[in-house]
Amino acid sequence: MLIGAEGRNAVNHISNPIFARSRSGHDTNTHSFRSVFIFSCNELLTSATLPRMRYIQFIVFLLVLAGSVFAQDSKPAAERLAAQNALFDEQYESDLRNFPERATAFGDYRYNDKLADYSLAGIAQRDQTNRAFLARLQAIPTAGFSDQDILSHDLLIRVLQQRIADFDLKEYEMPVNQQNGIHTSLADLPLSVPLDSVKHYEDYIARLHQIPRVLTQTTEVLRAGMKDNLMPVRFLMEKLPVQCQGIIDADPFLIPTKKYPADIAPEDQKRLTQQITAAIDTDVIPAYKTFASFLTTEYAPHGRATLAITSLQDGEKRYQNNIYARTTTRMTPDEIHQLGLREIARIQAEMTVIAKKQGFADLASFRASVKSNPKYTPTSADQILDDFRHYIAQMQPKLPELFTLLPKSPVTVEAIPAFQAAAATHYVTGTPDGKRPGRVVVATSNFAERSLIDDEAIAYHEGIPGHHMQLSVQQQLTGLPKFRLHGLGFNAYIEGWALYAEQLGKEVGFYQDPVSDYGRLSSELFRAVRLVVDTGIHSKGWTREQVVDFMRQSGAVDEPTIQSETDRYIAWPAQALSYKLGQLKFRELRERAQKELGTKFDIRTFHDEMLSGGTLPLDLLEARTDKWIAQLKAN
C-alpha cells in the first residue's frame, strides 16, 4: 500500500520544552513554561551576541505565550476540550483544502475541481500552518480529559511534529521515484475520482487543465533539490522518463470517455468527450513531454551514484528520521538488522518442518520441487488476478469468526498498468460511503517468471482481513475526530496489521495446500529479509548486487519481485521496515492479552480493540492495549 507524502513525521526534532508532557502522561505545561521562561530570560539578558531588539521581541513572545498557557490552564476541562475539538476540525479542514486530491479520496468532493499547490511556496506555507497548529495544540492542557481525548491530542502532535521534522530535512525536495510520484499519481486520476454526473466530469476536466501547473511546480522543487544536492540515485531516476512515455502512450486520461453513466445525456457525453480530448492534447500530453525531457536532460544526470541515503547531507539523521517516521520505533539500524537475521532463522525453521512433512530431506530440495512444478507458475496475468479474487471472496464469510467490526465498503481487484510496472502490489482506499470501492492493485507483469505460491497470503494482506478491512473499518468509526478516520502515515501500524492479517487465514482453516502455507511463510520471510537489506543498503553500505544475492539466497520471492523490490528499498528508505516491526508488535500484544486475560480473552474483541482506535504509532497502540487489558481484568 502506497502511503505518502509530505506528512510522515517524527517526535524528537520539534519537541518544545515550554509545553512538555511528562513520561507519566500528566500535564507539565504550566511548570515547564515557568522554568523555561525564567531560563530563557536569564540567557537573553546575559547574552552579548543577540541584538537588544531581538531579545525584547522574544521576551514579548514568551509573555504572550505565558498568558495563553495560564489562561488555558485556568479554564474548565469542558471548555478546553471544546477548544481542542474545534482545533481538530480546523486542522482537518485545512488539510483538505491544502490537499484536494486527499479530500476526494476521503469522499469529500468540495475541492474536486482542484489539484494541490506543489510549489516551494505552497510547501513552505503548509509548513507554517503545521507549526501554528502544533503551537496551539500544545498550549491546551489535557488535565481532566478522557483517555481517548488525550490520545487524540498526543496523536495529532505526533503527526504535526513528523511533518515538521521532514520539512526541516527538506525531504520534500526528493518527491518522485520509480515507485510513486506525481507523474504516476496524476495518471491514476481517472480511477480515483467520482464520475457519476456532468459536474464530476467537469471537475475532472478542470483538473486536467491544471496538470501543466503541477508538473511545472514539481520541476521547481526538483531543481531546488539539485541545488541542495538532495538527489535520488541516478539509475532509478533514469526510469522515470520511460514511465512518462508509457503514460503518454497508454493515455489513461481518456478512460472516463469510454463509458458514461446512463443518465448523462448523449449531447453532454459528446461535449465532455471533446473537452477531455482537447485538454489532453493541449495541456496534459505536452506537459508530460516537457517533464520527461527535464528528467532526461537535467535531473537524472545529476542523480547520486551512492545507494545509501546516509550519503546525503545529514545522512545518519535522515535515515533515523525515516526509520522513526515509518516504524514509530527508536530502534537503531543495527538492532533492526540483527532482528531481521533472527527472524529469518526462525521462519526458515518453520518452513523446514513443512518440507520434511512433505517427504523432502531439507528445505532446499522442497523449494527446488516447488519452483519446477508448473502448477505454481501462472500461465497468464488473469490467472494471478483470479487467484486474488478467489481468496478474498473465500475470506469474506469467515470474518465474523475474527471480528465484530466489519467493513461495509466493497473491494475490487485490478492489474497494475504497464506504465507503472515497477510498482509493487498495493491497496488504494475507497470512499467511506462505498460508492468508490477499495482497490487491490496487483503486480502481473512478466507473469511467466512469477509464482502463485504467495497469492493467498498477499490477497489477505491487501484485501481482507488486511488493508481493506482495517482502513475501511477506520473510515466507519464514530466518536473520534475526523483526522483519526484515515491513515495518518503510520506505516508500522497499517503494514504491520496487514502482515499480521496474513496468518489469520490459517486460523479460520485456509492454507489447506501445504505449498500455500509455505507461501504464507515465504511472505513473512520476505518481510524479515527487508529488515536486513534495507539497513544493509542505508547503514552498512551494501551494493545492489549484495541485496539481490541475499534475497535470492533467502528463497522468499521470485526474480521479478527481487529486482523491483531491491530498487524500491534504495528509493524509499525504511518504508519496508514497517511491515515486520508492526507485525511483531501486534503479535506481542495478542500474546500479552491472552496471557493476562486467560479465559476472558476473545479473539474478536481483541481484534476490535486493535482496529477501533484507528491508525496509531506502536507505542500509543501498546499503551492503549495495556489499559484495555487492565480494564477487562478489573471487571
Wavefront OBJ file of the C-alpha trace (Angstrom):
o trace
v 0.000 0.000 0.000
v 1.316 3.383 -1.071
v 1.138 5.934 1.672
v 2.581 9.010 1.097
v 3.824 12.407 1.171
v 4.734 15.489 2.851
v 3.298 14.353 6.136
v 5.243 11.419 7.614
v 6.799 12.536 10.867
v 8.978 12.144 13.997
v 8.752 13.473 17.502
v 12.091 14.473 18.910
v 13.088 17.023 16.277
v 10.474 19.556 17.337
v 9.919 18.783 20.983
v 9.093 22.035 22.702
v 10.309 22.308 26.312
v 7.776 25.024 27.005
v 4.904 22.625 26.501
v 6.322 19.281 27.552
v 4.384 16.262 28.742
v 5.893 14.088 31.439
v 6.504 10.394 30.735
v 3.736 9.508 33.156
v 1.288 11.348 30.931
v 0.417 14.170 33.333
v 0.426 17.735 32.096
v 3.509 19.726 32.978
v 2.661 22.698 30.767
v 2.487 25.373 33.435
v 5.517 24.202 35.397
v 7.568 23.800 32.221
v 6.602 27.202 30.988
v 7.644 28.891 34.244
v 11.042 27.185 34.335
v 11.774 27.727 30.648
v 10.533 31.309 30.799
v 12.939 32.134 33.671
v 15.792 30.270 31.985
v 15.185 31.971 28.638
v 15.033 35.448 30.135
v 18.290 34.923 32.061
v 20.001 33.589 28.953
v 18.845 36.517 26.851
v 19.706 39.152 29.424
v 23.243 37.816 29.832
v 23.858 37.267 26.126
v 26.279 39.599 24.403
v 25.507 38.278 20.953
v 21.813 38.953 20.490
v 20.708 42.427 19.424
v 18.654 44.219 22.047
v 15.569 44.324 19.800
v 15.741 40.566 19.247
v 15.629 39.675 22.925
v 12.961 42.266 23.649
v 10.824 40.726 20.892
v 11.462 37.260 22.263
v 10.521 38.267 25.802
v 7.293 39.732 24.469
v 6.637 36.476 22.621
v 7.211 34.485 25.820
v 4.887 36.791 27.750
v 2.151 36.294 25.165
v 2.598 32.534 25.368
v 2.619 32.697 29.143
v -0.686 34.485 29.118
v -2.087 31.930 26.725
v -0.947 28.948 28.783
v -2.048 30.328 32.142
v -5.376 31.383 30.657
v -5.904 27.909 29.191
v -4.862 26.252 32.438
v -7.461 28.170 34.396
v -10.312 27.127 32.100
v -12.629 24.221 32.970
v -11.869 20.898 31.281
v -15.074 21.068 29.212
v -14.082 24.432 27.766
v -10.551 23.266 26.966
v -11.910 20.086 25.373
v -14.270 22.114 23.206
v -11.313 24.256 22.113
v -9.319 21.128 21.280
v -12.139 19.601 19.254
v -12.600 22.857 17.362
v -8.874 22.881 16.597
v -9.090 19.263 15.368
v -11.851 20.248 12.951
v -9.974 23.345 11.796
v -6.777 21.390 11.165
v -8.642 18.639 9.302
v -10.394 21.167 7.075
v -7.081 22.910 6.439
v -5.574 19.630 5.232
v -8.491 19.019 2.886
v -8.109 22.499 1.364
v -4.355 22.063 1.018
v -4.660 18.581 -0.472
v -7.763 18.457 -2.695
v -6.820 15.018 -4.034
v -6.855 13.712 -0.462
v -10.295 15.220 0.089
v -11.537 13.363 -2.979
v -10.049 10.106 -1.684
v -11.914 10.658 1.601
v -15.209 11.103 -0.267
v -15.334 14.888 0.239
v -15.973 16.412 -3.189
v -15.923 20.135 -2.377
v -12.492 20.575 -3.995
v -12.920 18.131 -6.850
v -12.015 20.703 -9.482
v -8.637 21.495 -7.895
v -5.177 19.976 -7.633
v -2.855 20.846 -4.761
v -0.216 23.560 -4.840
v 3.072 21.657 -5.286
v 5.292 24.751 -5.421
v 8.066 25.588 -2.974
v 5.951 28.470 -1.709
v 2.985 26.159 -1.193
v 5.129 23.663 0.704
v 6.535 26.443 2.905
v 3.053 27.781 3.586
v 1.862 24.356 4.684
v 4.846 24.055 6.997
v 3.951 27.345 8.670
v 0.385 26.121 9.029
v 1.619 22.909 10.668
v 3.793 24.826 13.125
v 0.947 27.147 14.049
v -1.438 24.250 14.705
v 1.226 22.476 16.753
v 1.821 25.515 18.986
v -1.903 25.997 19.543
v -2.486 22.341 20.344
v 0.446 22.128 22.745
v -0.933 25.166 24.579
v -4.087 23.231 25.553
v -3.585 21.417 28.901
v -5.250 17.985 28.941
v -5.806 17.646 32.696
v -9.278 16.204 33.245
v -9.610 14.860 29.681
v -10.651 11.274 28.960
v -8.033 8.766 27.778
v -9.490 8.963 24.277
v -9.234 12.758 24.165
v -5.662 12.682 25.481
v -4.808 10.090 22.824
v -6.243 12.328 20.098
v -4.230 15.249 21.479
v -0.977 13.293 21.538
v -1.647 11.707 18.155
v -2.089 14.958 16.259
v 1.002 16.348 17.955
v 2.936 13.360 16.623
v 1.567 13.870 13.108
v 2.474 17.562 13.059
v 5.901 17.011 14.612
v 6.755 14.428 11.984
v 5.691 16.729 9.171
v 7.929 19.445 10.594
v 10.865 17.070 11.029
v 10.556 16.041 7.374
v 10.341 19.655 6.270
v 13.451 20.601 8.247
v 15.382 17.858 6.457
v 13.955 19.060 3.121
v 12.529 15.639 2.370
v 10.099 17.394 0.036
v 12.956 18.097 -2.384
v 13.001 14.418 -3.439
v 9.305 13.869 -4.238
v 9.499 11.356 -7.105
v 10.858 7.869 -7.614
v 10.138 4.834 -9.757
v 7.651 3.509 -7.181
v 5.446 6.570 -6.961
v 5.431 10.230 -7.788
v 3.321 12.985 -9.220
v 3.628 11.590 -12.760
v 2.021 8.263 -11.816
v -0.472 9.636 -9.295
v -1.861 12.044 -11.898
v -2.206 9.131 -14.321
v -4.376 7.370 -11.719
v -6.831 10.294 -11.561
v -9.411 8.640 -13.857
v -9.688 5.755 -11.388
v -9.539 7.923 -8.273
v -12.334 10.433 -8.849
v -16.125 10.124 -8.953
v -17.534 10.163 -12.488
v -21.259 9.829 -11.919
v -22.516 13.248 -13.031
v -21.853 16.027 -15.521
v -20.460 18.138 -12.669
v -17.944 15.477 -11.718
v -16.822 15.163 -15.338
v -16.379 18.930 -15.478
v -14.364 18.783 -12.254
v -12.159 16.133 -13.865
v -11.623 18.351 -16.914
v -10.691 21.268 -14.648
v -8.053 19.076 -13.041
v -6.664 18.036 -16.423
v -6.096 21.704 -17.245
v -4.047 22.075 -14.028
v -1.606 19.251 -14.797
v 0.896 21.572 -16.577
v 0.973 23.788 -13.484
v 1.540 20.816 -11.165
v 4.362 19.344 -13.261
v 5.995 22.775 -13.569
v 5.837 23.226 -9.790
v 7.312 19.776 -9.267
v 10.122 20.687 -11.638
v 10.785 23.775 -9.484
v 11.031 21.585 -6.379
v 13.336 19.095 -8.106
v 15.623 21.947 -9.165
v 15.810 23.037 -5.533
v 16.896 19.509 -4.663
v 19.581 19.669 -7.339
v 20.848 22.936 -5.845
v 20.915 21.448 -2.336
v 22.493 18.177 -3.522
v 19.474 16.243 -2.281
v 19.296 13.823 -5.171
v 17.905 10.308 -5.607
v 20.005 7.563 -7.179
v 20.741 8.204 -10.854
v 19.863 4.810 -12.387
v 16.445 4.936 -10.715
v 15.759 8.446 -11.984
v 16.544 7.229 -15.488
v 13.461 5.009 -15.256
v 11.119 7.986 -14.816
v 11.173 9.356 -18.402
v 10.335 5.837 -19.608
v 7.365 5.806 -17.229
v 6.242 9.199 -18.539
v 6.406 7.913 -22.108
v 4.417 4.858 -21.049
v 1.731 7.152 -19.657
v 1.690 9.188 -22.879
v 1.354 6.008 -24.951
v -1.356 4.466 -22.747
v -3.217 7.769 -22.316
v -5.212 6.681 -19.240
v -6.739 10.162 -19.069
v -9.180 9.100 -21.810
v -10.657 6.317 -19.663
v -13.641 8.412 -18.485
v -14.813 8.796 -22.106
v -15.057 5.039 -22.663
v -18.259 4.580 -20.699
v -20.628 7.232 -19.367
v -23.363 6.820 -16.759
v -26.714 6.184 -18.443
v -28.268 9.355 -17.030
v -25.770 11.671 -18.770
v -27.439 12.878 -21.967
v -25.827 11.967 -25.337
v -25.191 15.626 -26.194
v -23.400 16.099 -22.855
v -21.382 12.972 -23.477
v -20.257 14.317 -26.837
v -19.333 17.718 -25.357
v -17.455 16.184 -22.417
v -15.524 13.820 -24.683
v -14.457 16.736 -26.866
v -13.367 18.776 -23.837
v -11.443 15.890 -22.272
v -9.705 15.131 -25.550
v -8.809 18.791 -26.071
v -7.440 19.107 -22.523
v -5.288 16.002 -23.008
v -3.951 17.121 -26.385
v -3.412 20.757 -25.428
v -2.327 20.529 -21.778
v -1.645 17.040 -20.461
v 0.488 15.392 -23.144
v 2.705 18.459 -23.796
v 3.224 18.851 -20.019
v 4.276 15.211 -19.679
v 6.669 15.549 -22.599
v 8.243 18.650 -21.051
v 8.549 16.936 -17.665
v 10.103 13.825 -19.226
v 12.586 15.987 -21.131
v 13.610 17.760 -17.920
v 14.092 14.434 -16.148
v 16.183 13.095 -19.030
v 18.404 16.067 -19.779
v 18.718 17.875 -16.444
v 17.594 15.869 -13.439
v 18.652 12.246 -13.882
v 22.250 13.103 -14.932
v 22.732 14.742 -11.522
v 21.447 11.732 -9.603
v 23.719 10.387 -6.896
v 25.876 7.327 -7.502
v 25.887 6.050 -3.907
v 22.849 3.992 -2.916
v 22.694 4.864 0.791
v 20.514 7.747 1.945
v 23.223 8.312 4.553
v 25.474 9.611 1.770
v 23.382 12.788 1.667
v 23.709 15.816 3.930
v 22.652 14.910 7.499
v 22.554 11.331 6.242
v 22.535 9.476 9.565
v 19.921 11.794 10.983
v 17.911 11.494 7.757
v 17.840 7.687 7.881
v 16.990 7.644 11.593
v 14.168 10.084 10.866
v 12.939 7.775 8.115
v 13.044 4.823 10.498
v 11.085 6.684 13.157
v 8.592 8.120 10.679
v 7.796 4.748 9.150
v 8.145 2.408 12.140
v 7.408 4.741 15.116
v 10.244 2.982 16.976
v 13.615 4.237 18.208
v 15.468 1.091 17.152
v 18.880 1.630 15.600
v 19.679 0.321 12.123
v 21.931 -2.372 13.601
v 19.241 -3.529 16.048
v 16.809 -3.840 13.150
v 19.403 -5.676 11.039
v 20.067 -8.239 13.770
v 16.342 -8.721 14.428
v 15.897 -9.458 10.731
v 18.580 -12.160 10.819
v 16.940 -13.804 13.851
v 13.501 -13.733 12.220
v 14.893 -15.258 9.017
v 16.316 -18.167 11.004
v 13.046 -18.700 12.893
v 10.841 -18.629 9.785
v 13.132 -20.893 7.773
v 12.972 -23.428 10.594
v 9.155 -23.433 10.286
v 9.458 -23.860 6.524
v 11.751 -26.823 7.027
v 9.064 -28.512 9.109
v 6.641 -28.249 6.167
v 9.290 -29.544 3.759
v 10.008 -32.623 5.865
v 6.314 -33.362 6.335
v 6.062 -33.477 2.536
v 8.830 -36.077 2.419
v 11.787 -33.878 1.488
v 15.167 -34.149 3.152
v 15.595 -30.422 3.578
v 14.176 -27.014 2.681
v 16.369 -26.583 -0.397
v 15.058 -29.714 -2.118
v 11.460 -28.784 -1.296
v 11.980 -25.313 -2.764
v 13.507 -26.744 -5.915
v 10.500 -29.020 -6.348
v 8.021 -26.182 -5.901
v 9.924 -23.926 -8.274
v 9.958 -26.551 -11.037
v 6.296 -27.519 -10.588
v 4.258 -25.839 -13.365
v 1.205 -25.879 -11.077
v 2.652 -22.879 -9.229
v 3.678 -20.847 -12.291
v 0.963 -18.551 -13.698
v 0.001 -19.053 -17.321
v -1.434 -15.529 -17.647
v -1.843 -12.242 -15.806
v -5.541 -13.031 -15.475
v -4.748 -16.185 -13.510
v -2.995 -14.079 -10.876
v -5.958 -11.697 -10.662
v -8.412 -14.602 -10.432
v -6.355 -16.058 -7.587
v -6.640 -12.815 -5.619
v -10.385 -12.570 -6.240
v -10.902 -16.180 -5.125
v -9.010 -15.815 -1.851
v -10.651 -12.504 -0.931
v -14.083 -13.987 -1.657
v -13.475 -17.071 0.469
v -12.318 -14.964 3.430
v -15.414 -12.734 3.417
v -17.830 -15.159 5.205
v -15.148 -16.050 7.763
v -14.720 -12.503 9.084
v -17.387 -12.830 11.841
v -15.231 -15.543 13.425
v -12.460 -12.975 13.872
v -14.224 -9.602 14.270
v -17.457 -7.907 15.231
v -16.372 -4.691 13.469
v -16.820 -5.470 9.761
v -16.091 -3.393 6.644
v -19.073 -2.020 4.758
v -17.203 -0.953 1.631
v -16.656 -3.337 -1.320
v -13.230 -4.205 -2.705
v -12.117 -4.871 -6.291
v -9.008 -6.433 -7.853
v -7.160 -4.997 -10.866
v -3.728 -5.202 -12.521
v -1.051 -2.562 -12.158
v -0.935 -0.717 -15.521
v 2.068 -1.338 -17.740
v 3.440 2.201 -17.319
v 3.660 1.606 -13.561
v 5.105 -1.911 -13.732
v 7.870 -1.006 -11.272
v 5.291 -0.668 -8.504
v 4.530 -3.466 -6.057
v 1.093 -4.935 -5.391
v -0.748 -2.394 -3.237
v -4.094 -1.215 -1.927
v -5.936 2.028 -2.675
v -8.639 3.071 -0.220
v -12.234 3.562 -1.302
v -14.652 6.158 -0.008
v -16.497 5.790 3.310
v -19.878 5.585 1.554
v -18.691 2.627 -0.538
v -19.540 4.333 -3.835
v -15.914 4.033 -4.878
v -14.637 0.638 -3.692
v -11.262 -0.131 -2.239
v -8.849 -1.381 -4.899
v -6.316 -4.191 -4.643
v -3.869 -3.369 -7.455
v -1.770 -6.414 -8.368
v 1.646 -6.812 -9.996
v 1.209 -9.106 -13.016
v 3.988 -8.052 -15.428
v 6.368 -10.826 -16.550
v 3.784 -13.281 -15.242
v 5.660 -16.359 -16.502
v 8.554 -15.517 -14.174
v 6.279 -15.112 -11.161
v 4.958 -17.649 -8.687
v 1.455 -18.324 -7.370
v 2.560 -19.692 -4.010
v 2.087 -16.500 -2.001
v -1.035 -15.211 -3.754
v -3.238 -16.387 -0.892
v -1.184 -14.587 1.759
v -0.922 -11.365 -0.256
v -4.658 -11.401 -1.035
v -5.387 -11.467 2.703
v -2.724 -8.779 3.244
v -4.041 -6.301 0.688
v -7.733 -7.180 0.876
v -9.403 -8.780 3.871
v -8.645 -9.074 6.720
v -5.696 -6.804 5.888
v -5.616 -3.312 4.391
v -9.168 -3.161 3.087
v -10.515 -4.442 6.387
v -8.508 -2.091 8.582
v -8.808 1.084 6.537
v -12.497 0.592 5.709
v -13.363 -0.043 9.369
v -11.340 3.030 10.319
v -13.444 5.183 7.984
v -16.601 3.865 9.697
v -15.553 4.627 13.287
v -17.692 7.007 15.313
v -16.885 9.217 18.277
v -13.410 10.114 17.024
v -12.097 13.349 15.482
v -12.228 13.222 11.695
v -8.463 13.210 11.339
v -8.364 9.829 13.108
v -10.555 8.180 10.489
v -7.692 7.977 7.985
v -4.218 6.516 7.685
v -2.072 9.389 9.050
v 1.085 7.834 7.583
v 1.861 5.479 10.494
v 3.079 2.671 8.263
v 4.128 0.342 11.068
v 0.528 0.060 12.207
v -1.012 -0.170 8.729
v 1.524 -2.562 7.219
v 2.075 -4.414 10.482
v -1.640 -5.132 10.711
v -1.755 -6.367 7.109
v 1.179 -8.736 7.653
v -0.384 -9.961 10.908
v -3.640 -10.497 8.984
v -1.948 -12.990 6.643
v -1.774 -15.563 9.463
v -5.486 -15.174 10.249
v -6.348 -17.195 7.163
v -4.695 -20.191 8.799
v -6.711 -19.654 11.972
v -10.012 -19.993 10.087
v -8.999 -23.098 8.165
v -7.342 -21.811 4.991
v -3.877 -22.500 3.522
v -5.028 -26.099 3.034
v -2.379 -26.721 0.381
v 0.958 -27.150 2.223
v 2.625 -25.193 -0.576
v 0.232 -22.294 0.050
v 1.135 -22.429 3.755
v 4.768 -22.425 2.683
v 3.840 -19.373 0.598
v 2.460 -17.705 3.738
v 5.785 -18.261 5.475
v 7.589 -17.058 2.333
v 5.619 -13.829 2.554
v 6.629 -13.408 6.186
v 10.226 -14.339 5.355
v 10.207 -11.688 2.639
v 9.366 -9.052 5.274
v 12.127 -10.317 7.583
v 14.603 -10.129 4.701
v 13.630 -6.495 4.271
v 14.910 -5.685 7.759
v 18.328 -6.938 6.712
v 18.615 -5.487 3.222
v 17.131 -2.026 3.917
v 19.558 -1.461 6.767
v 22.244 -3.149 4.682
v 21.816 -0.554 1.936
v 21.394 2.556 4.039
v 23.530 1.804 7.078
v 26.100 -0.816 6.080
v 26.989 0.244 2.550
v 25.656 -2.801 0.699
v 25.738 -2.770 -3.096
v 22.737 -3.599 -5.249
v 24.360 -6.921 -6.110
v 24.687 -7.802 -2.416
v 20.983 -7.129 -1.885
v 19.949 -9.204 -4.906
v 22.200 -12.090 -3.855
v 20.879 -12.048 -0.287
v 17.284 -12.054 -1.476
v 17.937 -14.906 -3.920
v 19.593 -16.970 -1.196
v 16.611 -16.409 1.104
v 14.285 -18.011 -1.468
v 11.493 -15.717 -0.291
v 10.282 -14.273 -3.603
v 10.506 -14.667 -7.374
v 13.011 -12.922 -9.623
v 10.814 -10.036 -10.893
v 9.967 -9.200 -7.290
v 13.629 -9.343 -6.249
v 14.574 -6.828 -8.936
v 11.744 -4.348 -8.343
v 11.927 -4.628 -4.559
v 15.663 -4.016 -4.456
v 15.130 -0.745 -6.306
v 12.221 0.053 -4.003
v 14.394 -0.185 -0.877
v 17.019 2.039 -2.466
v 14.435 4.667 -3.385
v 12.249 4.512 -0.259
v 14.484 4.189 2.831
v 12.953 2.458 5.882
v 9.445 2.105 4.442
v 9.888 -1.647 4.074
v 10.908 -1.945 7.744
v 7.395 -1.113 8.879
v 5.810 -4.469 7.963
v 7.759 -6.828 10.193
v 8.219 -4.428 13.098
v 4.498 -3.691 13.123
v 3.517 -7.356 12.805
v 5.750 -8.330 15.724
v 4.085 -5.670 17.874
v 0.581 -6.954 17.046
v 1.713 -10.496 17.866
v 3.294 -9.324 21.113
v 0.123 -7.524 22.188
v -2.032 -10.541 21.343
v 0.206 -12.881 23.341
v 0.165 -10.447 26.262
v -3.623 -10.166 26.180
v -4.030 -13.961 26.031
v -1.666 -14.448 28.968
v -3.160 -11.670 31.109
v -6.826 -12.356 30.378
v -6.841 -16.147 30.277
v -10.396 -17.369 29.763
v -11.628 -13.786 29.358
v -9.675 -13.465 26.099
v -11.853 -13.327 22.963
v -10.084 -13.043 19.612
v -12.945 -10.978 18.162
v -12.902 -8.342 20.890
v -9.094 -8.243 20.761
v -9.165 -7.545 17.033
v -11.905 -4.969 17.501
v -9.711 -3.243 20.073
v -6.791 -3.223 17.645
v -8.920 -1.540 14.952
v -11.271 0.698 16.924
v -8.684 3.335 17.794
v -7.713 3.950 14.191
v -4.123 4.096 12.960
v -1.685 4.672 15.829
v 2.056 4.804 16.481
v 3.126 1.499 18.002
v 3.911 2.951 21.438
v 0.492 4.594 21.690
v -1.147 1.370 20.475
v 0.670 -0.561 23.184
v -0.319 1.895 25.928
v -3.953 1.780 24.766
v -3.934 -2.016 24.705
v -2.441 -2.234 28.197
v -5.251 -0.029 29.534
v -7.834 -2.223 27.792
v -6.339 -5.360 29.342
v -6.303 -3.751 32.792
v -9.938 -2.706 32.462
v -11.035 -6.216 31.459
v -9.091 -7.750 34.336
v -10.647 -5.293 36.777
v -14.125 -6.236 35.592
l 1 2 3 4 5 6 7 8 9 10 11 12 13 14 15 16 17 18 19 20 21 22 23 24 25 26 27 28 29 30 31 32 33 34 35 36 37 38 39 40 41 42 43 44 45 46 47 48 49 50 51 52 53 54 55 56 57 58 59 60 61 62 63 64 65 66 67 68 69 70 71 72 73 74 75 76 77 78 79 80 81 82 83 84 85 86 87 88 89 90 91 92 93 94 95 96 97 98 99 100 101 102 103 104 105 106 107 108 109 110 111 112 113 114 115 116 117 118 119 120 121 122 123 124 125 126 127 128 129 130 131 132 133 134 135 136 137 138 139 140 141 142 143 144 145 146 147 148 149 150 151 152 153 154 155 156 157 158 159 160 161 162 163 164 165 166 167 168 169 170 171 172 173 174 175 176 177 178 179 180 181 182 183 184 185 186 187 188 189 190 191 192 193 194 195 196 197 198 199 200 201 202 203 204 205 206 207 208 209 210 211 212 213 214 215 216 217 218 219 220 221 222 223 224 225 226 227 228 229 230 231 232 233 234 235 236 237 238 239 240 241 242 243 244 245 246 247 248 249 250 251 252 253 254 255 256 257 258 259 260 261 262 263 264 265 266 267 268 269 270 271 272 273 274 275 276 277 278 279 280 281 282 283 284 285 286 287 288 289 290 291 292 293 294 295 296 297 298 299 300 301 302 303 304 305 306 307 308 309 310 311 312 313 314 315 316 317 318 319 320 321 322 323 324 325 326 327 328 329 330 331 332 333 334 335 336 337 338 339 340 341 342 343 344 345 346 347 348 349 350 351 352 353 354 355 356 357 358 359 360 361 362 363 364 365 366 367 368 369 370 371 372 373 374 375 376 377 378 379 380 381 382 383 384 385 386 387 388 389 390 391 392 393 394 395 396 397 398 399 400 401 402 403 404 405 406 407 408 409 410 411 412 413 414 415 416 417 418 419 420 421 422 423 424 425 426 427 428 429 430 431 432 433 434 435 436 437 438 439 440 441 442 443 444 445 446 447 448 449 450 451 452 453 454 455 456 457 458 459 460 461 462 463 464 465 466 467 468 469 470 471 472 473 474 475 476 477 478 479 480 481 482 483 484 485 486 487 488 489 490 491 492 493 494 495 496 497 498 499 500 501 502 503 504 505 506 507 508 509 510 511 512 513 514 515 516 517 518 519 520 521 522 523 524 525 526 527 528 529 530 531 532 533 534 535 536 537 538 539 540 541 542 543 544 545 546 547 548 549 550 551 552 553 554 555 556 557 558 559 560 561 562 563 564 565 566 567 568 569 570 571 572 573 574 575 576 577 578 579 580 581 582 583 584 585 586 587 588 589 590 591 592 593 594 595 596 597 598 599 600 601 602 603 604 605 606 607 608 609 610 611 612 613 614 615 616 617 618 619 620 621 622 623 624 625 626 627 628 629 630 631 632 633 634 635
